[in-house]
């Protein structure tokens, strides 16, 4: 058997330092982010203690002791020997009973397939837009922005000539109405904000002044005032006999309000671009509109993606204020069920359901914006 060679360390190598602590993987992340210093360790232990106090009873109430099925509220309550009424855990049965009302409001049950069909068409169209190698995206975009609004309008409101029963907008409600208000406000607020941002930076004094007045006016008043004005005061300014639907007035108010805030976000992106981009575009002979459409605006919008999405999320959550003018959004449907004598005493379940719905939608928007940022290499890597 061959003898193993002897390895002799050079002078001083016997005093080598210990290998560094592992700083990768799950343990490395914990050490770096939670226990890096004594005060981080203190806050971490305090946070764990708070979770210990809050999470077990919450989990017990929301999951272990919760009621998921039954016929009425009696399954969510019980009586002790002294006939004192006690509640079990969360009564999710209430959400199950009113799920259809939370989703569609007073829209007739037999016609709800029209809402489902409109959203299925929208979901399929958006799915095609997100397929990387799909080569017909421009046709899908034309369909979404030109044809789909008319299709959705006739499906939701109905048309006697097409054999669709008419449904008044007063019966629209629930999550369906919330999503409708938020999506329409978002879609129209962005182009309005771009136009106002360009107008505020215009060299034409009249255009710049009008844009500044518009932006500062709508940013200077609360949204609830805008909604009251749209619902109560606006009919006073139209000719007698002309009636404008309350839902349409609300959509216009949301769009103008969101467009004013979006204009400042876009203006920030325009100001962030170096002057050389403008000079380079002018040097190759591009006119103002081509320069903005092909060179300046794509870069400006890419820079302010976080601000744009933040405005979208804020506008979507602001749709909860429409219940002030009696539009039956998701929040108002929950409030209405809590006022029902058959289900009084269960105030938390409906609001928790509404909060989860808003969180899922807003969180999905934020995660998608982060994906877009990473794709466009805008987000800074930590």
C-alpha positions as CSV (number, residue, x, y, z in Angstrom):
1,X,0.0,0.0,0.0
2,X,1.4,3.3,-1.0
3,X,2.4,5.7,1.7
4,X,0.3,8.9,1.9
5,X,2.4,12.1,1.3
6,X,2.9,14.4,4.3
7,X,1.6,17.9,3.9
8,X,3.6,20.5,5.7
9,X,2.0,23.9,6.4
10,X,4.1,27.0,5.6
11,X,5.3,29.0,8.6
12,X,2.4,31.0,10.2
13,X,-0.3,28.9,8.6
14,X,-1.0,27.2,11.9
15,X,-2.6,30.4,13.1
16,X,-5.3,30.5,10.4
17,X,-8.6,32.1,11.3
18,X,-11.8,30.0,11.5
19,X,-13.9,29.8,8.3
20,X,-16.5,32.6,8.1
21,X,-20.0,32.0,9.4
22,X,-22.3,30.7,6.7
23,X,-24.2,33.7,5.2
24,X,-26.2,32.0,2.5
25,X,-29.4,30.0,2.6
26,X,-32.2,30.2,5.2
27,X,-29.9,30.2,8.3
28,X,-27.7,32.9,6.7
29,X,-30.8,35.1,5.9
30,X,-32.0,34.7,9.5
31,X,-28.6,35.6,10.9
32,X,-28.2,38.6,8.6
33,X,-31.7,40.1,8.9
34,X,-33.0,39.0,12.3
35,X,-30.0,38.6,14.6
36,X,-27.3,40.8,13.1
37,X,-27.1,43.2,16.1
38,X,-28.2,43.1,19.7
39,X,-31.1,45.5,19.0
40,X,-32.2,43.5,15.9
41,X,-32.2,40.4,18.2
42,X,-34.3,42.3,20.8
43,X,-36.9,43.4,18.2
44,X,-37.0,39.9,16.7
45,X,-37.7,38.3,20.1
46,X,-40.3,41.0,20.9
47,X,-42.0,40.3,17.5
48,X,-42.0,36.6,18.2
49,X,-43.6,37.2,21.6
50,X,-46.3,39.4,20.1
51,X,-47.1,36.8,17.5
52,X,-47.3,34.2,20.3
53,X,-49.9,36.3,22.1
54,X,-51.9,37.1,19.0
55,X,-51.7,34.3,16.5
56,X,-52.9,31.2,18.6
57,X,-56.2,32.8,19.8
58,X,-56.8,34.2,16.3
59,X,-56.1,30.8,14.7
60,X,-58.4,29.2,17.3
61,X,-61.2,31.6,16.5
62,X,-60.8,31.8,12.7
63,X,-60.0,28.1,11.9
64,X,-60.4,25.6,14.7
65,X,-63.6,26.8,16.3
66,X,-65.0,28.3,13.1
67,X,-68.4,27.3,11.7
68,X,-68.3,26.6,8.0
69,X,-71.7,25.0,7.2
70,X,-75.2,24.9,8.5
71,X,-78.7,26.3,7.9
72,X,-78.8,29.5,9.9
73,X,-77.1,31.5,12.6
74,X,-78.1,29.1,15.4
75,X,-75.3,26.7,14.4
76,X,-72.9,29.5,15.3
77,X,-74.2,29.9,18.8
78,X,-74.7,27.7,21.9
79,X,-76.1,28.0,25.4
80,X,-74.5,27.0,28.7
81,X,-76.4,25.4,31.6
82,X,-77.7,28.9,32.7
83,X,-79.0,29.5,29.2
84,X,-76.5,32.2,28.6
85,X,-75.7,32.6,24.9
86,X,-72.1,32.1,23.7
87,X,-70.6,32.3,20.3
88,X,-68.5,29.7,18.8
89,X,-65.6,30.7,16.6
90,X,-65.9,32.7,13.4
91,X,-69.2,32.2,11.6
92,X,-68.0,31.8,8.0
93,X,-71.5,30.5,7.3
94,X,-72.6,34.1,7.1
95,X,-70.1,34.8,4.2
96,X,-71.3,31.6,2.5
97,X,-75.0,32.5,2.8
98,X,-74.4,36.0,1.4
99,X,-71.6,35.2,-1.0
100,X,-73.8,35.7,-4.0
101,X,-74.9,39.1,-2.6
102,X,-71.4,40.1,-1.9
103,X,-70.4,39.3,-5.5
104,X,-73.3,40.6,-7.6
105,X,-75.4,42.9,-5.3
106,X,-79.0,43.0,-6.4
107,X,-78.3,41.9,-9.9
108,X,-81.0,39.3,-10.9
109,X,-79.8,35.7,-10.2
110,X,-81.0,34.3,-13.5
111,X,-79.0,37.0,-15.4
112,X,-75.7,36.7,-13.5
113,X,-74.3,34.6,-16.3
114,X,-73.9,37.8,-18.3
115,X,-71.5,39.2,-15.7
116,X,-69.6,35.9,-15.6
117,X,-69.3,35.9,-19.4
118,X,-68.1,39.4,-19.5
119,X,-65.3,38.7,-17.0
120,X,-64.4,35.4,-18.7
121,X,-63.9,37.2,-22.0
122,X,-61.8,39.8,-20.1
123,X,-59.7,37.2,-18.4
124,X,-59.0,35.3,-21.6
125,X,-58.0,38.4,-23.4
126,X,-55.6,39.5,-20.6
127,X,-54.1,35.9,-20.5
128,X,-53.3,36.2,-24.2
129,X,-51.6,39.5,-23.6
130,X,-49.3,37.9,-21.1
131,X,-48.2,34.9,-23.2
132,X,-44.5,35.7,-24.2
133,X,-44.5,34.2,-27.7
134,X,-48.0,35.2,-28.7
135,X,-47.7,37.2,-32.0
136,X,-51.2,38.7,-32.2
137,X,-51.1,40.8,-29.1
138,X,-51.8,44.0,-31.1
139,X,-55.1,42.5,-32.2
140,X,-56.0,41.5,-28.7
141,X,-55.2,45.1,-27.5
142,X,-57.4,46.6,-30.2
143,X,-60.2,44.2,-29.1
144,X,-59.8,45.2,-25.5
145,X,-59.8,48.9,-26.0
146,X,-62.2,49.2,-28.9
147,X,-64.7,46.4,-29.0
148,X,-64.7,44.9,-25.5
149,X,-66.2,48.0,-23.8
150,X,-69.3,47.8,-26.1
151,X,-69.6,44.0,-25.6
152,X,-69.4,44.4,-21.8
153,X,-71.8,47.3,-21.8
154,X,-74.5,45.4,-23.7
155,X,-73.9,42.2,-21.6
156,X,-74.1,44.0,-18.2
157,X,-76.9,46.5,-18.9
158,X,-78.8,44.5,-21.6
159,X,-80.5,45.5,-24.8
160,X,-84.0,44.5,-25.8
161,X,-83.1,44.4,-29.5
162,X,-80.4,41.9,-28.8
163,X,-82.8,39.8,-26.7
164,X,-81.1,40.8,-23.4
165,X,-83.3,42.0,-20.6
166,X,-82.4,45.5,-19.3
167,X,-80.9,45.7,-15.8
168,X,-80.7,49.1,-14.2
169,X,-77.4,50.2,-12.7
170,X,-79.2,50.6,-9.4
171,X,-79.1,46.8,-9.1
172,X,-75.4,46.5,-9.9
173,X,-73.4,45.9,-6.8
174,X,-70.9,43.9,-4.8
175,X,-67.5,42.9,-5.8
176,X,-68.6,43.1,-9.4
177,X,-69.3,46.9,-9.1
178,X,-66.1,47.5,-7.1
179,X,-64.0,45.8,-9.8
180,X,-65.9,47.7,-12.5
181,X,-65.3,51.1,-10.9
182,X,-61.7,50.4,-10.1
183,X,-60.7,49.0,-13.5
184,X,-62.5,51.7,-15.5
185,X,-61.0,54.5,-13.3
186,X,-57.5,53.0,-13.7
187,X,-57.8,52.5,-17.5
188,X,-58.9,56.1,-18.1
189,X,-56.9,57.8,-15.4
190,X,-53.5,56.9,-17.0
191,X,-54.0,58.5,-20.4
192,X,-55.7,61.5,-18.8
193,X,-52.7,61.9,-16.5
194,X,-50.2,61.7,-19.4
195,X,-52.1,64.4,-21.3
196,X,-52.2,66.6,-18.2
197,X,-48.5,66.0,-17.5
198,X,-47.6,67.0,-21.0
199,X,-49.8,70.0,-20.8
200,X,-48.2,71.2,-17.6
201,X,-44.8,71.0,-19.2
202,X,-46.0,72.7,-22.4
203,X,-44.4,75.9,-23.7
204,X,-47.8,77.2,-24.5
205,X,-48.9,79.5,-21.6
206,X,-52.6,78.9,-22.0
207,X,-52.3,75.1,-22.2
208,X,-49.9,75.1,-19.2
209,X,-52.1,77.3,-17.1
210,X,-55.2,75.2,-17.8
211,X,-53.4,72.0,-16.9
212,X,-52.1,73.5,-13.7
213,X,-55.5,74.7,-12.7
214,X,-57.1,71.4,-13.4
215,X,-54.5,69.4,-11.5
216,X,-54.3,71.6,-8.5
217,X,-58.1,71.8,-8.3
218,X,-58.8,68.1,-8.3
219,X,-55.8,67.4,-6.0
220,X,-57.0,70.1,-3.5
221,X,-60.4,68.6,-2.8
222,X,-61.1,65.2,-1.1
223,X,-62.6,62.4,-3.2
224,X,-65.8,62.3,-1.1
225,X,-66.5,65.9,-2.2
226,X,-66.0,64.9,-5.8
227,X,-68.5,62.1,-5.4
228,X,-71.1,64.3,-3.7
229,X,-70.7,66.9,-6.4
230,X,-71.0,64.2,-9.1
231,X,-74.1,62.7,-7.5
232,X,-75.9,65.8,-6.2
233,X,-74.6,69.0,-7.8
234,X,-73.8,67.8,-11.3
235,X,-77.4,67.3,-12.4
236,X,-78.0,71.0,-11.7
237,X,-75.6,72.0,-14.5
238,X,-77.2,69.9,-17.3
239,X,-80.2,70.9,-19.3
240,X,-83.6,70.1,-17.9
241,X,-84.9,66.7,-18.9
242,X,-81.4,65.3,-19.5
243,X,-80.6,62.5,-17.0
244,X,-77.1,61.1,-16.5
245,X,-76.8,57.7,-14.8
246,X,-75.5,57.9,-11.2
247,X,-72.9,55.2,-12.0
248,X,-71.6,57.1,-15.0
249,X,-71.2,60.3,-12.9
250,X,-69.3,58.4,-10.3
251,X,-66.9,56.9,-12.9
252,X,-66.3,60.4,-14.4
253,X,-65.5,61.7,-10.9
254,X,-63.1,58.9,-10.1
255,X,-61.4,59.3,-13.5
256,X,-60.8,63.0,-13.1
257,X,-59.6,62.6,-9.5
258,X,-57.2,59.8,-10.4
259,X,-56.0,61.5,-13.6
260,X,-54.9,64.6,-11.6
261,X,-52.8,62.5,-9.2
262,X,-51.4,60.4,-12.1
263,X,-50.4,63.6,-13.9
264,X,-47.9,64.5,-11.1
265,X,-46.5,60.9,-11.2
266,X,-45.9,61.1,-14.9
267,X,-44.5,64.6,-14.6
268,X,-41.9,63.3,-12.2
269,X,-40.8,60.7,-14.7
270,X,-40.5,63.4,-17.4
271,X,-38.4,65.5,-15.2
272,X,-36.2,62.6,-14.3
273,X,-35.0,62.1,-17.9
274,X,-31.8,63.8,-18.8
275,X,-31.9,66.7,-21.2
276,X,-29.8,64.7,-23.7
277,X,-32.7,62.4,-24.5
278,X,-34.7,65.3,-25.7
279,X,-31.8,66.7,-27.7
280,X,-31.0,63.4,-29.2
281,X,-34.6,62.9,-30.4
282,X,-34.6,66.4,-31.9
283,X,-31.2,65.7,-33.6
284,X,-32.6,62.8,-35.6
285,X,-35.4,65.0,-36.9
286,X,-38.3,63.7,-34.7
287,X,-41.2,66.1,-34.2
288,X,-42.7,66.8,-30.8
289,X,-45.4,64.0,-30.8
290,X,-43.1,61.4,-32.3
291,X,-40.4,62.3,-29.8
292,X,-42.8,61.9,-26.9
293,X,-44.4,58.7,-28.2
294,X,-41.2,56.9,-29.2
295,X,-38.4,58.2,-27.0
296,X,-39.5,60.3,-24.0
297,X,-42.7,58.8,-22.7
298,X,-41.7,55.1,-22.8
299,X,-38.6,55.9,-20.6
300,X,-40.6,58.2,-18.3
301,X,-43.3,55.7,-17.7
302,X,-40.7,53.0,-17.1
303,X,-39.1,55.1,-14.4
304,X,-42.3,55.8,-12.5
305,X,-43.9,52.3,-12.6
306,X,-43.9,52.1,-8.8
307,X,-45.7,55.5,-8.6
308,X,-48.2,54.6,-11.2
309,X,-49.1,51.3,-9.6
310,X,-49.3,53.0,-6.2
311,X,-51.8,55.5,-7.7
312,X,-53.8,52.5,-9.2
313,X,-53.9,50.8,-5.8
314,X,-55.0,54.0,-4.0
315,X,-57.7,54.6,-6.6
316,X,-59.0,51.1,-6.4
317,X,-59.3,51.3,-2.6
318,X,-60.9,54.7,-2.9
319,X,-63.9,53.1,-4.6
320,X,-65.1,52.1,-1.2
321,X,-66.2,55.7,-0.8
322,X,-69.0,55.3,-3.4
323,X,-71.2,53.8,-0.7
324,X,-71.6,57.4,0.5
325,X,-73.7,58.1,-2.6
326,X,-75.7,54.8,-2.2
327,X,-73.8,52.7,-4.8
328,X,-73.9,49.1,-3.6
329,X,-70.2,48.3,-3.7
330,X,-68.6,45.4,-1.8
331,X,-68.3,47.4,1.5
332,X,-71.9,48.5,1.4
333,X,-73.1,44.9,0.8
334,X,-71.2,43.8,3.9
335,X,-72.6,46.7,5.9
336,X,-76.1,45.9,4.8
337,X,-75.9,42.2,5.9
338,X,-74.6,43.3,9.3
339,X,-77.9,45.4,9.6
340,X,-80.0,42.3,8.9
341,X,-81.7,41.2,12.1
342,X,-81.2,37.5,11.1
343,X,-77.4,37.9,11.2
344,X,-76.8,40.7,13.7
345,X,-74.0,40.0,16.1
346,X,-71.5,38.8,13.5
347,X,-69.8,42.0,12.5
348,X,-66.3,40.7,11.9
349,X,-66.7,38.0,9.3
350,X,-68.0,40.1,6.5
351,X,-65.4,42.8,7.0
352,X,-62.6,40.3,7.2
353,X,-63.8,38.8,3.9
354,X,-63.9,42.2,2.2
355,X,-60.4,43.1,3.6
356,X,-59.0,39.8,2.2
357,X,-60.6,40.6,-1.2
358,X,-59.0,44.0,-1.3
359,X,-55.7,42.7,-0.1
360,X,-55.5,40.0,-2.7
361,X,-56.3,42.4,-5.6
362,X,-53.9,45.1,-4.4
363,X,-51.2,42.7,-3.5
364,X,-51.5,41.1,-7.0
365,X,-51.1,44.6,-8.6
366,X,-48.0,45.3,-6.6
367,X,-46.4,41.9,-7.4
368,X,-47.2,42.3,-11.1
369,X,-45.6,45.8,-11.1
370,X,-42.5,44.3,-9.4
371,X,-42.4,41.7,-12.2
372,X,-42.6,44.4,-14.8
373,X,-39.9,46.4,-13.1
374,X,-37.5,43.5,-13.0
375,X,-38.3,42.7,-16.7
376,X,-37.5,46.2,-17.7
377,X,-34.4,46.3,-15.4
378,X,-35.7,49.3,-13.5
379,X,-35.8,47.8,-10.0
380,X,-32.4,48.1,-8.2
381,X,-30.9,44.8,-7.1
382,X,-30.2,44.6,-3.4
